[in-house]
C-alpha cells in the first residue's frame, strides 16, 4: 500500500488547550482536530456529539441536551454555532411517534420540536444516530482504513478478526431514524463495546468524556491502518501496473487540452468549474490494470457517491501512444455514452415519487497516465469532489487487496442520491450568483483597475486568474482577495503580455486550475508622455508591444479556449478615453489605445458566430491605485498641464463634464456589465467611464 495511507494518525489532543473549556467547547475542539485530517473524514462528512447538562432557559431546571453537528456542517472548520442542540427527553419521546421504517423520513419533521434554546441550526438526519447511543460522547467518521474494511465482501468477518468484541458490526442501512434504533439496540446488547463498524459506511465510537471518545476514534483507525498495512505489504495493488505516468509537464499539458473540451460538454445547463489532481494516490489507480472494472463498481460510502456520482468516467487515453487528438475526437461519444448509462440507471431505479433526473454528466474523469479531473458548479465543490474520490480510491485499494471490494447495491445508491430529504436540501440552496461558474483571466490584475475588477467578479461568484508582470504586487493583491473570497476562487500567474510563450502558458495554467476561461479582461498597460520629436522608437514600440500586441496575444489565446469549449465568451478591453480623444504629448500612448479599440471591433466580428462578445471600457484619469500613474507618467502629465502631482486629480475632476473623480470601482462596474448576462446582446460596443468628455463621445 502507498506509504501516505499507512502512516498512523497523530493523537492531537492537547490537555493544555482544553483547560477551562466547557463541554460544548471541548466537543468543538475534538471535532476540529478530527476533521483536520482527510484520512479521518472528508469535508462535510461525519458527525460528532456530546450530551451536556444545561439549564433550561424556560423552566430553570437542569436538563440533558444533545449537542450534535447540524445539517450541512463540516467538523473540521465548524464553530460552536454549527451544532444543533436538542432536548434529550424529547428525543426519547419521539419513539412513541415512530410508525416503522417505511415512515422513518417523517421523523425529520419532528426534530425542530426538540430544539433547545431556540437554536436556529437545523438538525441533520443523523441526529437519532447520536441521540440513542447511550454514551455521553459519540464520534462518527468515514475513515479510509475503516471503510476499506466496511466495503469488503466479508466485512463482518474482518471486523471481528481485527477488533474482536470491542468493535461491533452492523449491516448496511441508510442513515435515518431506524439506524439510530439499531445503534441503541447494539449498545444495550453489547455494553462493553467501544464502537461499531457500519457496512459500506463508516465508524461509530463513543466514550464517557470528550478525550476518551477522541482517543478511541484515533486508536480504532490506527488499529485498522496497521492491520491493512500488514495484510497488504506484499500484495499487488489494483491488479498491478498497466500504464506509466507521463512527466508532470506533459500531464499538465494533457489536462489543459482536455479540461476545456470536457467543460464545454458538461456546461449545457450551467457553467461548470474544474479541478485537476495528479498526486501519487490518483496516478497509482489510473495507471492500474483494474482501473476500469473497479471504477465501474462505483463508490460505497454515501458521502462519496453523493459528491462524485455513483461512478466515474474513464477517458480512453493511452499515455504510451499519446493519442490525445483521438481522445478529443471521441470525447463527445464517450460523454454521450455516460449520459445514456446514467439515464438508464435513473429509469431502472426511480420510484413514483422520485425527483426528476438531475445532470446526467459525470463528475469524475479518470485519465490513465495523467490523473483525475472533477467538475462541479463551483471550484470548492469540484475540489471537494476530487478529495472524496481520493478517499474512495484509498477504500478500493484496501478492500480489493484484503478481500473483494463491494460498492453499494445500485438501488440503495439511487435511493440515497434521489432521497426526498436530500432533494429538499438541494432545493434550499441559495440562488446562484450572476457569475457563478464563470472563469475570468484579468491581465494587469495587480493594479487598481485589475484588482477592483477581480473583486467585483469574485463577489458575483466567479473564479479569477490574476495575471501580472509584477510578482510582489500580484502576491499582495491575491492575498487580499483570498482573505475575502477564499483560497479556491483566486489563482495567480506571472505573465508578460508581450511574451507569446508566457501568454500561452498562462491560459493553459488557467485551464488546469479552473477548467477553462469564460471572460478575458485585457487590462495590462503602461503610459508614456513625450512630444513627438522626443518620442524614441523604443518608447513607441514599447507602447505598441504592451497595448496593442499584448492585447492581440491574450485575445488570440482566449479565442482558442472559447472555441474549444463552444460556450461563447466575453472579452473586455480596458482601453482609454485617449483611444478616442487625442491628448498632447502622448502620441504613442493614444495611437496604441486607438488600435485596441479597432482590434476589439475586428474581434467582435470574428467571434459573433461563436457567441463570443468583445467590448471596450474606456476610463479616464483613474489615479487611485493605478500602477501607470506612478513615477514618470504622473510627473509628465502634471508638467503637460502645468500643475503638480497633488493638483492633477483635481484638474481632471474639474475638466470632466460631471465634475467627478473616476475610481477603479467605476471601471470594474463597467467590466462587470460586459461580463454578465445583462449585456448578453452587446458586442462591439464602447462604454466611456470618464465623468464626461465631449471629445470622447463615440457618436
N, C-alpha and C positions, 0 to 999 in steps of 0.2 A: 504494500500500500504506500501511497505518497506520504513522505515524512511530515508534510504540513498538516496531515489529517491524523497522525498518530501521536502528535505532541499532546501531553496531558494538559488539561485545563489548570490554570493557576487559581488557587483559592485566594481571592482578592479581598476577603473580609478583613477590615482593619478596625480593631476594637477602639482605637483612638478616635476614629471617625464617628462612631456611634454614641460616644459619651454624651449624655444629656438629650438624646433623641427620644421622641415619643414613639409609640408603636407604629403609627402610620408613617412616620419619618423613617423608621428602620425598614418598613416594607418598601418604601420608595428606594432607599439605599440598596437593598437587596435586589430589587427589580432592575435598577440601572446597571449594577455590576454584572448581573446575569445577561442582560440584553446587550452588553457591550461586546460580546464575542459571538460572531455569526455561527460558530460551531454549536453554540448552545441553543440559539433560536434566531430566526431571521427577523427583519424589520416587520413589525406589526404582529409577529407570531407569539404564541404562548400567552400565559396569564399568571399572575401572582395574586395572593390574597392573604389577609390576616383578619382574625376575629378579635375585635377590640371592645373592651368595656368602656362605654361612653355615657355621658349624662344626657338624658333625653331632654331636648330643649322645650318640649311641651309639658311633660309631667315632672321634670326634675329628678326622676328616678334613674338609676344606673341600669343600662341595658346592653345587651351584646349586639355589636354592629359588624357586619361583614364589609371590609374594605377590599375591593376587587377591581382589577383593571377594567375600565369602562370600554364601551364599544368603540372600535376603530383606533385604539391607542397602541403605543409601542413601548414596551417595558424598558428599552434601552435609553429612550430620550424623554419619557413622560415626566411630568411634575405631579405634585400632590393632587392638583385638580383633574388629573387623568383617571382618578379612581372613582368608581361608583361606591356609594355607601347605602347599605340596606339593613333593616331590622332583621335579625336572625329569627326572632319568634314569628314574624310574619312570613318569612320564607318557609319555615316549617309548616305553617298553617296552609300554605299553598297546596300541600299534598292532598288535602281533603277536596280540592277542586280538580285534581288531575283525573282526566277521563280515559287515560290509556295512551299508548304510543301513537295511535292514529290521530290523536288530537294534541300531541305534545307542543306543536308550534303555537297553539293558542295560549300557552303558559307565558310566553314572552310578554304578552299584553298585560299580564298581572304584575310583572316586575316593578313598573313605576309605582304601584300601590304600596310597595315595600320600602320605598325610598326613605332614607334617614336624613333629617335636617334639610329638606328641600333641595338636596344636591341635584343640580341640573345635568350632571354627567349621566348619559344613558347607560343602563346596564346591558352587558353583552349576553349572547346566547349561552356562553359558558358559565354564567353565574351559578346555576344549580350544581355544576360540577365541583365548585369550590365550597358552596354553602353546605352540602350534605356530607362532605368528608369530615368526620368528627375529630378534627385536629385543628389547633389554633392557626397554624401557618401551612400554606399549600403553594407549591410551585408546579406549573405545567409548562413544559418546554418541548421543543421539537429538535432535539439534538441529533446531529447527523449519525453519530455512533449508535444511538438508541433506535432511530428509525431504520437504520440498516438491518437491525435485528427484527424490528417490528414488521418490516416489509419483506421478510424472508418467508419462504413457503412453510417452514416448520418453526415459526417464530415462538410458539408456546414452549416447545421443547428446548430451544436455545435459551430462552429467558430463564427457564428452570436450571439449565446447565450453568449459566453464568452467575446467577444471583441466588440460587437456592430458594428458600422460602421467604427471604427478606423482601423480594420484589415479586409481586404477582403479575398476572397476565389476564387481560380481558379481550374478547374477540372484537372485531370491527363493529363499531356503532357510530352513526352520525352524531356529532355533538348536539346536545339538547337535553331536555328535561329527563328523558328516560336514562341517558348515560349518567346523569347525576345520581339517579336512584341506584344504578348498577354500582357506582363507586361507593355509595354509602353501604350497600349490602356487602360488598367486598371487604370494606374496612371493619364492619361489625363481625364478620365471619373470620377475619384474619387480623386481630387486634395488635399483633406483634410485627406486622409488615411495615416497611418503610416507604412503600410506593407501589406503583403498578405500571406496567407497560401496556399501552393500548395498541392493538394490532393496526398496522398501517398508519399510525397516527403520531404517537409520541409518548411522553413520560409524565407521570404524576408522582411527586414526592411530597412528604409532609414532615412536620416536626412541632414541638411544643414551644419553641422560640424561633425568632427570625433567623438567628445564626445556625441553629441545628438544622433547620429546614434548608438553608442555603448550603451548608456543609454536606448534607445528604445528597442534594442535587449534583454538586460537583463530584462527590465520591462515586455516585452511581454512573455518571457519564464517563469518568476516568476508568472505572472498572470495565465498562463495555469497550472503551477505546483500547485498553491493554489486551483484552481478550481477542478483539478483532485483529490487532497487530500480530499477536502470536499465531493465530489461525491462518493468517494470510501472508505470512513472511515469505513463503516460497511459492505463492500462488501467482499464476499468470493473470494479470488484471484485464478484465474486459475481453478475454479470449486472445490476448496478445496484440502486437503492433501490426497494423496494416499499412499505414502511411507515415511519412516523416514530415515533421513540421517545417514549413518554409521559414527562412530567416525573418526576423521581426520586421525589417523594412518591407519585405515582399508581402508579409501578412497584412501590414497596414495598407499597402497599395491595392491588394485584392479587396479588402474591406471598403476602401474608398470608392472602388468601382461598383461593388455590389450594393452598398447601402442606399445610395440614391435610387437605384433601379428598383430595389425591393420597396423602398418607401413610396415610390410612385404608385405601385400596385396596391399597397395596403392603406392608402390615404384617400380612398374614394369618398368616405363619409366625413372624415375629419383628418386634419394633418397629424401625422404621427411623428414621434421623435425616437431616435435610435440610440443604442448603446452597444459598444463592442468590448468583448472580453477575450483575451488570448493568454490567460495565465496557464500555469503548468497543469492544473486540475482539468481545465477545459480541453487543452490540447491532448492530454492523455486519452480522454474519452473520444474526441472527434477523430483521432488517429487510430482507433482500435478496430479490431476485427468485428466485434459485436455491436458496433455503433448502431446500425440500423435496427436490428432486432430488439435491442434494449430500448432505444428511443421509441419504438412502436408500442412498447408495453405501457407507456405513459407513466406519470408520476403517481406516488402513493399518498403521501400526506396531503390532506385537504388544503392546507395553506400553500403547498407547492402548486397544485394544478389550478387553484383559483387565480394565481398570479401568472401562470405560464401556459394555460390551457392544458387539456388532457395529454397532448403530446406535441413535440416539436416538428419542424420540417427540416429534413436533412438535404442540404443543397448538393446537387450532383457535380461537385468539383473534385478533380483529380490533381492533387498537388504535384505529383511526378510529371504529369502531362502538361500542367499549367493551362488547362482548357477553359480559361475564363471567358473568352469570346463565345465559345459554345454554350457555356453555362448561362450567359446573359441572353443568348438567343432562345434558350429553352426555359428560361425563368418564367415567362407567362404561363406555359403549360404546367410547370411544377406547382405554381401558386394556385392555378385553377383547379388542379387535381386535389390539392389540400382543402380548398374551399368545398369542393364536392364531397370529399370524405367527411369533413366536419358537418356539413348539412345533412348527410346521410345519418351520421351519429345522432344529430338532433332529432331527426324524424323517427329513428328507431326507438329513442328513449323518452320522447316527450310525453307528458301527461295531459289530461284535459285542461288543467289549469296552469300549465307551464307558461312562463313568459315567452314572448316571441324570440325567434332566432336572433342572436347577437352577432357581432362582427365575426365572420367565419374565417378570417385570416389568421395565420399562425402568429404567435407572439415570439417564439424562439426559433432561430435559424442556426443550424449547426453546419460548419464548413470544414471538411477534412483538411488538415494541414494549416488551417488558418485560425479558427476559433469559433466564437459564438456571437451572434447579433440578436438583440432583442428590440422590439418596437412596442411603444405604448403611447398614450395620449400626451404624456409629458416626460421630461428627461428623468426625473426622480423615479417615476413608476417603471420606466424602461430599465433603469439601473437596478432597481429592487427586484424586478422580474428576473434579470440576469443572475442576481445573487441567489435568488430562490432556486434557479435551475442548477447553479453550482452545488447547492445543498442536495438537490435531487441526484446529481452525479455522484456525490460522496455516498449517498444512500445506496445507489445502484452498485457502486464499487464494492462496498462492504457486503451487501446482500448476495450479489452474484458470486462473490469469492468464497463465502462460507456456506452458501446454500443455493437457492434459486430465487431471484428477485421476482416479486409479485406486485404488480400495480393494482390499484383498486378496480373492482368489477366495474364495467362500463356504466351500468345503470346506477350504481352507487355514486360514481363520479358525476354523472349527469344530475342526479337528484340534489347534489350539493351545489354544482355550478349554476343550476337553474332553480335553486331553492327560493321560494317566495320571500323568505326572510332576507336572503341575500339580494334579491331584486329590490326589495323595499329600501335596503341600504343604498343601493346604486341610485335609486330614484331620489334619495335625499341629498345626493351630491350637489354642491353648488354649481350654478350655470358657468360654463367655461368663459374665461375672459376673452376679449376680442382677438388677441393674437396667440391664444393657446395653441400649442403645437407648431407655431411658426419658428423658423430659424433665421436669424439675421447675422450678416457679417458687416461690421462697421469699420471702415478704414479711418485712420486718424482718430481711433477710438479712445485715446488717452487725453485728447484735447477737450476744450469746453463744449463745443457743439457735439462732438462724437460721444462723449460720456453722458451728456444730457439726453441725447437720442437713445443711447443704450438703456439708460434708466427708464425712459418713457416706454420703450418696448418691453423691458422686463416687468414693469408694473402692469402690463396688459397680458402677461403670461408667456412671452416669447423667450426663446433661448438666444443668447448673443455671444458671438465670437468677436472679441475686441482685437483689431489688428492695428499695430502702430510700430513705427521705427524706433521709438524712444522706450527702451526696456524699463527704465526706472519709473517713468510716468505711467507706463502700462501696468506695472505691478501695483502702484498706488491706487490707480483707478479701479482695477479689478478687485483689490481687497475691499475697497469701499462698497462696491456693488455686491460682492459676495456676502458681506455682513448684512446687507439689506434684503437680498433676494435668495440667498443660499448658494451653496457650492455647485449644485447641479446645473444651474442655468447659465453660468458665466464661464467662458474659456478665453484664453488669450493666445495670440501668435505674434511673434516679432516679424514684421514684414516691411520690406521696401517696395512700394508700389511700382517702382521703375525697373525692378528685377523680375524678369519673366519667370524664372525658375522659382523664385520666392513666392510669387503670386500663385502659381500652380500648386505649390506645396501647401500654402495657407488654405486654399479651397479644399484640397484633399484632406487636410487635417480637420477642417470643419465637418466634412462628410463623415469622417471616422468618429468624431466626438459627438455629433448630433444626428447624423443620418443624411444630411443634405443641406440645402440652402433654399430659402424662400424669398429673402429680402437682402438686397445689397444696398448699403448706404455708402456711396463713394464720396468721402469727405476729406481724405488726406490732402494737405495743402501747404503751400508756402505763400509768401507775399514779398514783393520787391518794389522798390520805388527809385527811379532814376530818370533823368531826362534822356531822350533818345540818343543824344550824342555821347552820353556817359553809360549807355547800356551795352555791356560787353556781350560777345557771343556766348560766353559761358553762362552769364546771367539769363540771357534769352533762352538758351537750351535747357537750363535748369527749370525754368517756369514751364516750358513745353513738356519736359520729361515727366514732371510730377503732376501737373494739372491737366495735361492733355493725354500723353502716352499712358500715364498711370491710370487714368480713368478708362482708357481703352482696354488695358490689360485686365483690370479687375472685372470689367463688364464682360469681356470675352469668356473668362472662366465661369462667371455666374451663368451666362447663357448656356454653356456646355452642361452644367448641372441641371439647370432649369429644364432643358430639353430631355435629359436622361430621366428626370423624374416625371415629366409630362404632367405637371401640376400647375403650370403657369409660373408667375413670379413677379416681383416688383423690384425695379431698380430706381433708386433715388439719388440723383446727383445733387450734392450741396455745391451750388455754383456761387455766384456773387452778383450783386447789383452791377458790378463793373463788367459783367458779361453783356449787359445791355446798354449801359451808360458809360461813356468814356470818362476817364479821370486824368488829370495832368500828371506827368512824370511816372506813369505806370503802364507804359505800352506793352511790355512783356506780360505782365500780370493780366491786364484787360484782354489781350488777344488770346491768351491761353484759356481764360474763363469763357470767352465767346465761343471757343472751339468746343468746350464742354457742352454748351447748350446745343450746338448743332449736332454733335455726336449723339446726344440724347434723342434728338428728333429722328436721326437716322435709325437708331436702335429701336425706337418706338415703332417705326415702320416694319423693321425686320421681325420684331417679337410679337406683334399683334396676333398673328395667326396661331401662335402657341400660347396665347393668354398671358404673355409677358408684357407688363406695363413699364414704361420708362418715363419718369417725370423729374422736374428740376425744382429745387428750392433755392431762391436767391436771397441770401442775407445781405445786410449792410451794417458795417460798423459794430460788430459784436466783439466788444473789447474784453468783457469779463471771461476769464478762464481760457481765452484763446491763445494757443501757442504762437500763432503768426503775429500776434500783437506784442510779442516780447522782443526786446532788442532793437535791431536796426530799423525794422519796418515801422515801429511806433515812432521812433525818432524822425525817420524820413517823412512820414505823413504829417507829423507835428510841424516839421520845418516847411513842408509844402504849403500848409495852411496858415503859417505864421503864428503858431501858438505853442504852448508847452504840453508836456505829457498830461498834466492834470486837467488842462483845458480842452483837450482833444475830444473826450467823450461828450462834454457839454456842447462843444461846437457841432458835433454830429447830431445831437439831440435837437438843437435849435435849427439845424439845416433841414431836418425832416418836416414833412407836412403836418404830422401829428404831434410833433414836439415830444417824442417819447424815445427812451433808450430801447435798443433791441438786445435781448438777452438770449443765452444759449437755449433756455427752456422754450422760447418762442420758436426757434428754428426746429427744435425737437418736436414740437406740436405739429408743425407742417410736415415733417418727415413721418410722423405717425399717421397723419391723414393719408399720405400716399402709400403707406404700407398696409393700411387697414382696408376692410371691405367697403367702408364708406366711400372710398374712391375707386371702387371696382370698375367704373365706366370711364375712368380718366387715364389717358396716356398721351404723351407728347405735350404735356402741359407745364406751365411755369407758375409758381407761387412766389411773389416777392414778399419777403418779410423784412421790410426796411423802414417801417414807420412812415412810408410815403415819400416817393421820389419821382417827380413827373418825368424826368428823363428816362427812367426805367420802366415806364408804362409799356406793356407789350403790344398794345394796340392803340 
